Amino acid sequence: MTQLIVVVFNQCGASKEFTGEYAGGPPTIFKIVETIITGFGILFPLSLVRSFGGLRYFSIVSLVSLFFSLIVLLVELPFYIKYYWPTIEARVVLANWDLNIFNGAGVVFFAFTN
């Protein structure tokens, strides 16, 4: 979680001296504060719920987040296609069939056998 937030902040223009490295590296003030905020702001309230019935309100937030992501994707997709289409068309390979398909199929089948 911390790495994801570090990547987001670096992509938004924060310096690496402020946020630290993506993977590992020494702890920075940013990483420590971000961990405390995540722990007390998200994980601690979720752990106070006595039964799973109390999480029904958090599922509404999850659904709203999914629909917001879908709307953003649909609005921005035409601009990405217009900007990146000449470079994408030149290097996209739709399928590369080789013996590695068995590794991927094994992972997929194992994930859905529970």
BAFIKE-217494 format. One record per residue: residue number from 1; residue in one letter; x, y, z of N, C-alpha, C in turn. Coordinates in pm, 1 decimal, decimal comma. Atoms other than C-alpha are relative to their C-alpha. Layout:
<sites>
<site num="NUM" residuo="A" n_px="X" n_py="Y" n_pz="Z" ca_px="X" ca_py="Y" ca_pz="Z" c_px="X" c_py="Y" c_pz="Z"/>
...
</sites>
This chain:
<sites>
<site num="1" residuo="M" n_px="83,0" n_py="-118,8" n_pz="0,0" ca_px="0,0" ca_py="0,0" ca_pz="0,0" c_px="87,2" c_py="124,8" c_pz="0,0"/>
<site num="2" residuo="T" n_px="-88,5" n_py="-115,5" n_pz="-6,0" ca_px="280,6" ca_py="236,5" ca_pz="87,3" c_px="68,2" c_py="23,1" c_pz="-134,3"/>
<site num="3" residuo="Q" n_px="-65,3" n_py="-15,2" n_pz="129,0" ca_px="455,8" ca_py="166,6" ca_pz="-243,6" c_px="-94,2" c_py="62,1" c_pz="-102,6"/>
<site num="4" residuo="L" n_px="98,0" n_py="-55,8" n_pz="92,9" ca_px="136,5" ca_py="243,5" ca_pz="-435,5" c_px="-15,2" c_py="150,3" c_pz="20,8"/>
<site num="5" residuo="I" n_px="16,7" n_py="-143,0" n_pz="-28,2" ca_px="96,4" ca_py="579,5" ca_pz="-263,4" c_px="127,4" c_py="76,8" c_pz="-35,2"/>
<site num="6" residuo="V" n_px="-125,6" n_py="-64,8" n_pz="40,1" ca_px="465,2" ca_py="659,6" ca_pz="-318,1" c_px="2,6" c_py="19,7" c_pz="-150,5"/>
<site num="7" residuo="V" n_px="2,6" n_py="-11,5" n_pz="146,1" ca_px="423,1" ca_py="590,2" ca_pz="-691,1" c_px="-96,6" c_py="110,1" c_pz="-42,4"/>
<site num="8" residuo="V" n_px="98,9" n_py="-102,5" n_pz="36,3" ca_px="109,2" ca_py="807,1" ca_pz="-708,7" c_px="54,8" c_py="139,5" c_pz="27,7"/>
<site num="9" residuo="F" n_px="-53,7" n_py="-132,5" n_pz="-33,5" ca_px="277,6" ca_py="1098,5" ca_pz="-530,9" c_px="116,2" c_py="37,3" c_pz="-91,9"/>
<site num="10" residuo="N" n_px="-110,2" n_py="-30,6" n_pz="91,1" ca_px="590,4" ca_py="1070,4" ca_pz="-748,4" c_px="-51,3" c_py="33,8" c_pz="-139,1"/>
<site num="11" residuo="Q" n_px="56,6" n_py="-31,2" n_pz="131,0" ca_px="377,2" ca_py="1067,0" ca_pz="-1064,9" c_px="-67,6" c_py="136,7" c_pz="-1,7"/>
<site num="12" residuo="C" n_px="64,5" n_py="-131,8" n_pz="-8,9" ca_px="198,8" ca_py="1379,8" ca_pz="-940,4" c_px="101,0" c_py="112,1" c_pz="21,0"/>
<site num="13" residuo="G" n_px="-101,2" n_py="-104,5" n_pz="-5,4" ca_px="529,3" ca_py="1563,6" ca_pz="-909,3" c_px="77,8" c_py="10,6" c_pz="129,9"/>
<site num="14" residuo="A" n_px="-76,1" n_py="-5,4" n_pz="-125,6" ca_px="655,2" ca_py="1496,1" ca_pz="-555,9" c_px="140,5" c_py="-54,2" c_pz="-24,4"/>
<site num="15" residuo="S" n_px="-137,9" n_py="41,7" n_pz="20,8" ca_px="1031,4" ca_py="1457,8" ca_pz="-535,8" c_px="27,4" c_py="-131,3" c_pz="72,4"/>
<site num="16" residuo="K" n_px="-35,7" n_py="127,3" n_pz="-62,7" ca_px="1193,2" ca_py="1123,5" ca_pz="-452,6" c_px="69,0" c_py="21,2" c_pz="133,7"/>
<site num="17" residuo="E" n_px="-58,7" n_py="-29,3" n_pz="-130,7" ca_px="1377,6" ca_py="1291,5" ca_pz="-166,1" c_px="-108,6" c_py="9,0" c_pz="106,8"/>
<site num="18" residuo="F" n_px="112,0" n_py="-12,9" n_pz="-92,4" ca_px="1036,8" ca_py="1356,4" ca_pz="-7,3" c_px="-67,9" c_py="-134,3" c_pz="25,0"/>
<site num="19" residuo="T" n_px="76,5" n_py="123,4" n_pz="-13,0" ca_px="865,3" ca_py="1023,1" ca_pz="-77,3" c_px="87,2" c_py="-123,2" c_pz="20,3"/>
<site num="20" residuo="G" n_px="-85,8" n_py="117,7" n_pz="-9,3" ca_px="1160,3" ca_py="783,3" ca_pz="-93,3" c_px="-10,0" c_py="-84,1" c_pz="-126,2"/>
<site num="21" residuo="E" n_px="-1,1" n_py="89,3" n_pz="115,8" ca_px="1220,2" ca_py="495,9" ca_pz="-334,2" c_px="-129,1" c_py="-81,1" c_pz="-6,4"/>
<site num="22" residuo="Y" n_px="120,2" n_py="81,4" n_pz="17,9" ca_px="943,3" ca_py="278,8" ca_pz="-477,0" c_px="3,7" c_py="-124,8" c_pz="87,2"/>
<site num="23" residuo="A" n_px="-7,4" n_py="129,1" n_pz="-69,5" ca_px="1055,6" ca_py="-55,9" ca_pz="-340,7" c_px="112,4" c_py="4,3" c_pz="103,1"/>
<site num="24" residuo="G" n_px="-100,6" n_py="4,1" n_pz="-105,5" ca_px="1231,5" ca_py="-73,8" ca_pz="-8,1" c_px="59,4" c_py="136,6" c_pz="27,0"/>
<site num="25" residuo="G" n_px="-66,4" n_py="-124,7" n_pz="-32,1" ca_px="1484,8" ca_py="188,2" ca_pz="76,5" c_px="-21,3" c_py="37,7" c_pz="145,3"/>
<site num="26" residuo="P" n_px="15,2" n_py="-40,3" n_pz="-139,9" ca_px="1520,4" ca_py="363,9" ca_pz="406,1" c_px="-135,9" c_py="66,3" c_pz="24,2"/>
<site num="27" residuo="P" n_px="128,3" n_py="-66,2" n_pz="-28,7" ca_px="1203,4" ca_py="482,9" ca_pz="579,5" c_px="15,3" c_py="151,8" c_pz="-1,5"/>
<site num="28" residuo="T" n_px="0,5" n_py="-145,6" n_pz="3,1" ca_px="1121,8" ca_py="845,0" ca_pz="515,3" c_px="-117,3" c_py="48,7" c_pz="84,2"/>
<site num="29" residuo="I" n_px="109,3" n_py="-58,2" n_pz="-77,2" ca_px="894,8" ca_py="1080,4" ca_pz="705,6" c_px="-132,4" c_py="-21,1" c_pz="-73,2"/>
<site num="30" residuo="F" n_px="120,8" n_py="19,8" n_pz="79,4" ca_px="643,4" ca_py="1051,7" ca_pz="420,2" c_px="-55,8" c_py="-140,8" c_pz="18,6"/>
<site num="31" residuo="K" n_px="45,8" n_py="137,9" n_pz="-14,4" ca_px="628,0" ca_py="670,4" ca_pz="444,9" c_px="-53,7" c_py="-26,5" c_pz="139,9"/>
<site num="32" residuo="I" n_px="45,2" n_py="20,6" n_pz="-137,5" ca_px="591,9" ca_py="678,5" ca_pz="822,4" c_px="-136,2" c_py="65,5" c_pz="21,3"/>
<site num="33" residuo="V" n_px="127,1" n_py="-71,0" n_pz="-16,6" ca_px="312,8" ca_py="939,5" ca_pz="814,6" c_px="-109,9" c_py="-68,7" c_pz="-80,2"/>
<site num="34" residuo="E" n_px="99,4" n_py="67,6" n_pz="83,3" ca_px="135,7" ca_py="757,8" ca_pz="530,8" c_px="-45,7" c_py="-130,1" c_pz="65,3"/>
<site num="35" residuo="T" n_px="36,6" n_py="124,1" n_pz="-67,8" ca_px="143,7" ca_py="429,9" ca_pz="724,4" c_px="-89,2" c_py="27,5" c_pz="120,9"/>
<site num="36" residuo="I" n_px="81,7" n_py="-35,8" n_pz="-116,9" ca_px="2,9" ca_py="596,2" ca_pz="1036,5" c_px="-140,3" c_py="43,3" c_pz="-44,1"/>
<site num="37" residuo="I" n_px="130,3" n_py="-45,6" n_pz="48,6" ca_px="-275,4" ca_py="766,7" ca_pz="838,8" c_px="-82,3" c_py="-117,8" c_pz="-51,3"/>
<site num="38" residuo="T" n_px="71,7" n_py="117,0" n_pz="50,0" ca_px="-366,9" ca_py="440,8" ca_pz="662,7" c_px="-46,4" c_py="-88,2" c_pz="114,8"/>
<site num="39" residuo="G" n_px="36,3" n_py="85,7" n_pz="-112,3" ca_px="-362,7" ca_py="246,5" ca_pz="987,8" c_px="-113,9" c_py="54,5" c_pz="82,9"/>
<site num="40" residuo="F" n_px="102,8" n_py="-58,4" n_pz="-86,5" ca_px="-569,1" ca_py="485,7" ca_pz="1193,7" c_px="-122,2" c_py="49,4" c_pz="-77,2"/>
<site num="41" residuo="G" n_px="112,1" n_py="-52,3" n_pz="76,8" ca_px="-787,2" ca_py="619,4" ca_pz="913,3" c_px="-82,7" c_py="-105,0" c_pz="-70,8"/>
<site num="42" residuo="I" n_px="72,3" n_py="103,3" n_pz="74,6" ca_px="-880,2" ca_py="297,1" ca_pz="733,2" c_px="-6,1" c_py="-131,4" c_pz="77,4"/>
<site num="43" residuo="L" n_px="-3,2" n_py="133,0" n_pz="-60,5" ca_px="-768,4" ca_py="-19,9" ca_pz="910,2" c_px="-59,8" c_py="-3,7" c_pz="139,9"/>
<site num="44" residuo="F" n_px="52,5" n_py="-0,2" n_pz="-136,4" ca_px="-854,2" ca_py="76,0" ca_pz="1268,7" c_px="-152,5" c_py="8,5" c_pz="3,5"/>
<site num="45" residuo="P" n_px="147,1" n_py="-0,6" n_pz="-0,2" ca_px="-1217,6" ca_py="175,0" ca_pz="1195,8" c_px="-60,5" c_py="-130,8" c_pz="-52,7"/>
<site num="46" residuo="L" n_px="51,3" n_py="127,5" n_pz="50,8" ca_px="-1264,2" ca_py="-144,7" ca_pz="992,7" c_px="12,1" c_py="-110,4" c_pz="103,8"/>
<site num="47" residuo="S" n_px="-16,6" n_py="104,5" n_pz="-100,4" ca_px="-1133,7" ca_py="-354,4" ca_pz="1281,9" c_px="-95,1" c_py="16,6" c_pz="118,1"/>
<site num="48" residuo="L" n_px="93,9" n_py="-22,2" n_pz="-109,6" ca_px="-1388,1" ca_py="-201,6" ca_pz="1522,8" c_px="-136,7" c_py="-62,9" c_pz="-25,0"/>
<site num="49" residuo="V" n_px="129,2" n_py="59,2" n_pz="33,7" ca_px="-1679,2" ca_py="-366,7" ca_pz="1341,4" c_px="-8,8" c_py="-136,9" c_pz="66,5"/>
<site num="50" residuo="R" n_px="13,9" n_py="125,1" n_pz="-75,8" ca_px="-1810,7" ca_py="-654,1" ca_pz="1556,4" c_px="-44,0" c_py="-117,1" c_pz="-86,7"/>
<site num="51" residuo="S" n_px="42,8" n_py="108,3" n_pz="87,7" ca_px="-1969,4" ca_py="-853,9" ca_pz="1275,5" c_px="13,4" c_py="45,7" c_pz="-144,7"/>
<site num="52" residuo="F" n_px="-11,0" n_py="-34,5" n_pz="141,7" ca_px="-1956,8" ca_py="-870,8" ca_pz="900,6" c_px="-118,1" c_py="83,0" c_pz="-48,3"/>
<site num="53" residuo="G" n_px="115,1" n_py="-82,1" n_pz="37,2" ca_px="-2298,3" ca_py="-705,1" ca_pz="888,5" c_px="32,0" c_py="148,1" c_pz="4,0"/>
<site num="54" residuo="G" n_px="-38,7" n_py="-139,9" n_pz="-7,7" ca_px="-2131,8" ca_py="-379,5" ca_pz="984,2" c_px="79,0" c_py="47,8" c_pz="-120,5"/>
<site num="55" residuo="L" n_px="-77,7" n_py="-38,3" n_pz="118,0" ca_px="-1925,7" ca_py="-386,0" ca_pz="665,7" c_px="-88,1" c_py="30,3" c_pz="-121,2"/>
<site num="56" residuo="R" n_px="87,8" n_py="-24,5" n_pz="115,0" ca_px="-2233,1" ca_py="-345,5" ca_pz="444,7" c_px="6,8" c_py="144,2" c_pz="-46,5"/>
<site num="57" residuo="Y" n_px="-10,1" n_py="-140,4" n_pz="40,7" ca_px="-2185,2" ca_py="31,5" ca_pz="447,0" c_px="129,3" c_py="26,7" c_pz="-75,9"/>
<site num="58" residuo="F" n_px="-124,7" n_py="-16,3" n_pz="73,8" ca_px="-1826,2" ca_py="-1,7" ca_pz="328,9" c_px="-13,3" c_py="-55,3" c_pz="-141,7"/>
<site num="59" residuo="S" n_px="18,8" n_py="52,7" n_pz="134,7" ca_px="-1946,0" ca_py="-207,1" ca_pz="31,1" c_px="-62,6" c_py="105,1" c_pz="-90,9"/>
<site num="60" residuo="I" n_px="57,8" n_py="-108,1" n_pz="79,7" ca_px="-2147,2" ca_py="93,9" ca_pz="-84,7" c_px="110,3" c_py="93,3" c_pz="-48,7"/>
<site num="61" residuo="V" n_px="-114,4" n_py="-83,3" n_pz="39,4" ca_px="-1827,4" ca_py="299,2" ca_pz="-87,0" c_px="79,9" c_py="-69,0" c_pz="-109,8"/>
<site num="62" residuo="S" n_px="-71,5" n_py="75,3" n_pz="102,0" ca_px="-1661,9" ca_py="24,1" ca_pz="-287,9" c_px="-71,0" c_py="8,2" c_pz="-134,9"/>
<site num="63" residuo="L" n_px="75,5" n_py="-9,6" n_pz="125,2" ca_px="-1939,3" ca_py="26,2" ca_pz="-547,9" c_px="8,3" c_py="139,3" c_pz="-61,0"/>
<site num="64" residuo="V" n_px="-11,3" n_py="-137,2" n_pz="50,2" ca_px="-1928,1" ca_py="404,9" ca_pz="-575,7" c_px="138,9" c_py="21,9" c_pz="-60,8"/>
<site num="65" residuo="S" n_px="-135,6" n_py="-13,2" n_pz="53,1" ca_px="-1551,6" ca_py="386,6" ca_pz="-626,5" c_px="14,4" c_py="-70,0" c_pz="-134,2"/>
<site num="66" residuo="L" n_px="-5,7" n_py="70,8" n_pz="127,7" ca_px="-1590,5" ca_py="128,0" ca_pz="-901,2" c_px="-69,8" c_py="78,1" c_pz="-110,9"/>
<site num="67" residuo="F" n_px="70,6" n_py="-77,3" n_pz="101,4" ca_px="-1848,6" ca_py="336,9" ca_pz="-1085,0" c_px="72,7" c_py="129,7" c_pz="-34,0"/>
<site num="68" residuo="F" n_px="-79,0" n_py="-120,0" n_pz="27,9" ca_px="-1634,3" ca_py="649,0" ca_pz="-1047,8" c_px="117,7" c_py="-33,7" c_pz="-91,2"/>
<site num="69" residuo="S" n_px="-112,0" n_py="42,3" n_pz="85,4" ca_px="-1336,5" ca_py="461,5" ca_pz="-1196,2" c_px="-47,5" c_py="-30,1" c_pz="-141,7"/>
<site num="70" residuo="L" n_px="54,7" n_py="29,9" n_pz="131,4" ca_px="-1555,6" ca_py="339,5" ca_pz="-1482,1" c_px="-31,0" c_py="127,5" c_pz="-77,9"/>
<site num="71" residuo="I" n_px="31,9" n_py="-126,5" n_pz="66,4" ca_px="-1675,9" ca_py="691,3" ca_pz="-1560,6" c_px="127,3" c_py="72,0" c_pz="-44,0"/>
<site num="72" residuo="V" n_px="-126,8" n_py="-64,1" n_pz="36,4" ca_px="-1321,9" ca_py="831,3" ca_pz="-1553,8" c_px="63,7" c_py="-70,9" c_pz="-118,5"/>
<site num="73" residuo="L" n_px="-56,7" n_py="75,9" n_pz="110,4" ca_px="-1204,6" ca_py="551,7" ca_pz="-1781,2" c_px="-72,3" c_py="28,9" c_pz="-131,0"/>
<site num="74" residuo="L" n_px="75,6" n_py="-24,6" n_pz="121,5" ca_px="-1483,8" ca_py="608,6" ca_pz="-2030,6" c_px="18,7" c_py="142,1" c_pz="-53,0"/>
<site num="75" residuo="V" n_px="-19,9" n_py="-138,6" n_pz="43,2" ca_px="-1426,1" ca_py="984,8" ca_pz="-2036,2" c_px="140,1" c_py="19,2" c_pz="-57,7"/>
<site num="76" residuo="E" n_px="-138,0" n_py="-23,7" n_pz="43,8" ca_px="-1046,9" ca_py="965,7" ca_pz="-2076,0" c_px="46,0" c_py="-92,0" c_pz="-111,8"/>
<site num="77" residuo="L" n_px="-44,5" n_py="96,5" n_pz="100,2" ca_px="-1024,1" ca_py="665,6" ca_pz="-2309,5" c_px="11,8" c_py="58,9" c_pz="-140,5"/>
<site num="78" residuo="P" n_px="-17,3" n_py="-55,9" n_pz="135,5" ca_px="-1090,8" ca_py="858,7" ca_pz="-2635,2" c_px="125,2" c_py="86,8" c_pz="-14,4"/>
<site num="79" residuo="F" n_px="-118,8" n_py="-84,4" n_pz="7,4" ca_px="-810,8" ca_py="1104,5" ca_pz="-2553,4" c_px="127,4" c_py="-84,2" c_pz="-3,2"/>
<site num="80" residuo="Y" n_px="-115,9" n_py="89,2" n_pz="2,3" ca_px="-564,5" ca_py="822,1" ca_pz="-2480,0" c_px="13,4" c_py="-68,6" c_pz="-135,2"/>
<site num="81" residuo="I" n_px="-5,8" n_py="65,8" n_pz="131,0" ca_px="-655,4" ca_py="642,4" ca_pz="-2800,6" c_px="48,5" c_py="96,8" c_pz="-106,5"/>
<site num="82" residuo="K" n_px="-40,3" n_py="-100,6" n_pz="99,5" ca_px="-617,9" ca_py="960,7" ca_pz="-3003,8" c_px="148,4" c_py="32,9" c_pz="11,8"/>
<site num="83" residuo="Y" n_px="-139,5" n_py="-39,0" n_pz="-21,0" ca_px="-278,6" ca_py="1039,1" ca_pz="-2849,3" c_px="96,0" c_py="-115,6" c_pz="-26,8"/>
<site num="84" residuo="Y" n_px="-94,6" n_py="111,5" n_pz="4,9" ca_px="-123,1" ca_py="691,5" ca_pz="-2835,2" c_px="-22,6" c_py="-95,3" c_pz="-116,7"/>
<site num="85" residuo="W" n_px="30,6" n_py="98,1" n_pz="102,9" ca_px="-280,2" ca_py="513,2" ca_pz="-3134,4" c_px="113,6" c_py="-22,6" c_pz="-100,3"/>
<site num="86" residuo="P" n_px="-107,3" n_py="27,9" n_pz="97,0" ca_px="9,4" ca_py="564,7" ca_pz="-3382,6" c_px="111,7" c_py="-86,5" c_pz="58,1"/>
<site num="87" residuo="T" n_px="-107,7" n_py="80,0" n_pz="-57,8" ca_px="262,3" ca_py="415,7" ca_pz="-3138,8" c_px="-49,0" c_py="-137,7" c_pz="43,4"/>
<site num="88" residuo="I" n_px="53,9" n_py="129,6" n_pz="-42,3" ca_px="35,3" ca_py="137,3" ca_pz="-3011,9" c_px="-15,0" c_py="-92,9" c_pz="-119,4"/>
<site num="89" residuo="E" n_px="25,3" n_py="82,5" n_pz="117,2" ca_px="-52,2" ca_py="14,8" ca_pz="-3360,0" c_px="127,7" c_py="-66,9" c_pz="-49,8"/>
<site num="90" residuo="A" n_px="-125,4" n_py="51,0" n_pz="52,6" ca_px="312,8" ca_py="-38,7" ca_pz="-3444,4" c_px="57,3" c_py="-113,8" c_pz="82,7"/>
<site num="91" residuo="R" n_px="-69,9" n_py="99,1" n_pz="-82,1" ca_px="409,7" ca_py="-261,3" ca_pz="-3150,1" c_px="-88,6" c_py="-95,6" c_pz="78,3"/>
<site num="92" residuo="V" n_px="88,1" n_py="89,8" n_pz="-74,3" ca_px="102,8" ca_py="-443,2" ca_pz="-3016,1" c_px="-5,7" c_py="-134,7" c_pz="-70,3"/>
<site num="93" residuo="V" n_px="16,8" n_py="136,1" n_pz="48,3" ca_px="105,0" ca_py="-820,2" ca_pz="-3058,5" c_px="-122,0" c_py="-55,8" c_pz="72,5"/>
<site num="94" residuo="L" n_px="123,9" n_py="42,0" n_pz="-63,0" ca_px="-241,7" ca_py="-955,3" ca_pz="-2996,4" c_px="14,6" c_py="-130,3" c_pz="77,2"/>
<site num="95" residuo="A" n_px="-17,3" n_py="127,0" n_pz="-70,0" ca_px="-136,1" ca_py="-1307,4" ca_pz="-2901,3" c_px="136,2" c_py="-56,4" c_pz="-35,3"/>
<site num="96" residuo="N" n_px="-127,6" n_py="66,8" n_pz="20,6" ca_px="192,9" ca_py="-1486,5" ca_pz="-2858,2" c_px="-12,8" c_py="-138,2" c_pz="61,9"/>
<site num="97" residuo="W" n_px="26,9" n_py="134,1" n_pz="-50,0" ca_px="113,3" ca_py="-1855,5" ca_pz="-2826,9" c_px="130,8" c_py="-78,6" c_pz="8,9"/>
<site num="98" residuo="D" n_px="-114,9" n_py="86,1" n_pz="-21,5" ca_px="391,9" ca_py="-2065,3" ca_pz="-2676,5" c_px="-28,2" c_py="-89,9" c_pz="120,0"/>
<site num="99" residuo="L" n_px="21,3" n_py="95,2" n_pz="-109,3" ca_px="441,8" ca_py="-2322,1" ca_pz="-2400,0" c_px="-22,2" c_py="66,8" c_pz="134,7"/>
<site num="100" residuo="N" n_px="24,5" n_py="-70,5" n_pz="-126,5" ca_px="417,6" ca_py="-2056,1" ca_pz="-2127,6" c_px="-149,2" c_py="13,1" c_pz="31,2"/>
<site num="101" residuo="I" n_px="143,5" n_py="-7,5" n_pz="-26,3" ca_px="39,4" ca_py="-2068,9" ca_pz="-2164,1" c_px="-39,4" c_py="-95,7" c_pz="111,6"/>
<site num="102" residuo="F" n_px="33,5" n_py="95,5" n_pz="-105,1" ca_px="38,9" ca_py="-2370,4" ca_pz="-1932,1" c_px="26,8" c_py="58,6" c_pz="138,8"/>
<site num="103" residuo="N" n_px="-25,5" n_py="-66,2" n_pz="-128,9" ca_px="194,9" ca_py="-2164,3" ca_pz="-1650,7" c_px="-114,0" c_py="94,6" c_pz="35,5"/>
<site num="104" residuo="G" n_px="110,0" n_py="-93,1" n_pz="-25,7" ca_px="-71,8" ca_py="-1897,3" ca_pz="-1685,4" c_px="-130,3" c_py="-72,4" c_pz="25,7"/>
<site num="105" residuo="A" n_px="124,1" n_py="74,9" n_pz="-20,1" ca_px="-352,6" ca_py="-2149,9" ca_pz="-1713,9" c_px="-1,7" c_py="-64,9" c_pz="137,6"/>
<site num="106" residuo="G" n_px="-5,9" n_py="59,8" n_pz="-132,9" ca_px="-234,2" ca_py="-2324,3" ca_pz="-1397,9" c_px="-31,9" c_py="100,4" c_pz="110,1"/>
<site num="107" residuo="V" n_px="28,2" n_py="-103,5" n_pz="-99,8" ca_px="-243,5" ca_py="-2000,7" ca_pz="-1200,9" c_px="-147,5" c_py="36,3" c_pz="-1,0"/>
<site num="108" residuo="V" n_px="141,1" n_py="-36,8" n_pz="10,7" ca_px="-589,9" ca_py="-1912,9" ca_pz="-1330,7" c_px="-88,4" c_py="-110,7" c_pz="55,8"/>
<site num="109" residuo="F" n_px="83,2" n_py="110,1" n_pz="-48,2" ca_px="-733,7" ca_py="-2258,6" ca_pz="-1261,8" c_px="11,8" c_py="-15,8" c_pz="151,0"/>
<site num="110" residuo="F" n_px="-18,6" n_py="12,9" n_pz="-143,5" ca_px="-582,6" ca_py="-2270,0" ca_pz="-914,5" c_px="-71,8" c_py="111,8" c_pz="74,6"/>
<site num="111" residuo="A" n_px="63,7" n_py="-114,4" n_pz="-66,8" ca_px="-722,5" ca_py="-1925,1" ca_pz="-831,0" c_px="-150,7" c_py="-20,2" c_pz="14,1"/>
<site num="112" residuo="F" n_px="145,5" n_py="15,3" n_pz="-1,9" ca_px="-1079,1" ca_py="-2033,3" ca_pz="-906,0" c_px="-47,0" c_py="-136,0" c_pz="48,1"/>
<site num="113" residuo="T" n_px="42,2" n_py="130,9" n_pz="-48,5" ca_px="-1080,9" ca_py="-2377,6" ca_pz="-743,9" c_px="-35,1" c_py="-1,2" c_pz="146,8"/>
<site num="114" residuo="N" n_px="33,3" n_py="-1,3" n_pz="-144,2" ca_px="-1152,0" ca_py="-2263,5" ca_pz="-388,4" c_px="-146,2" c_py="-16,8" c_pz="21,5"/>
</sites>
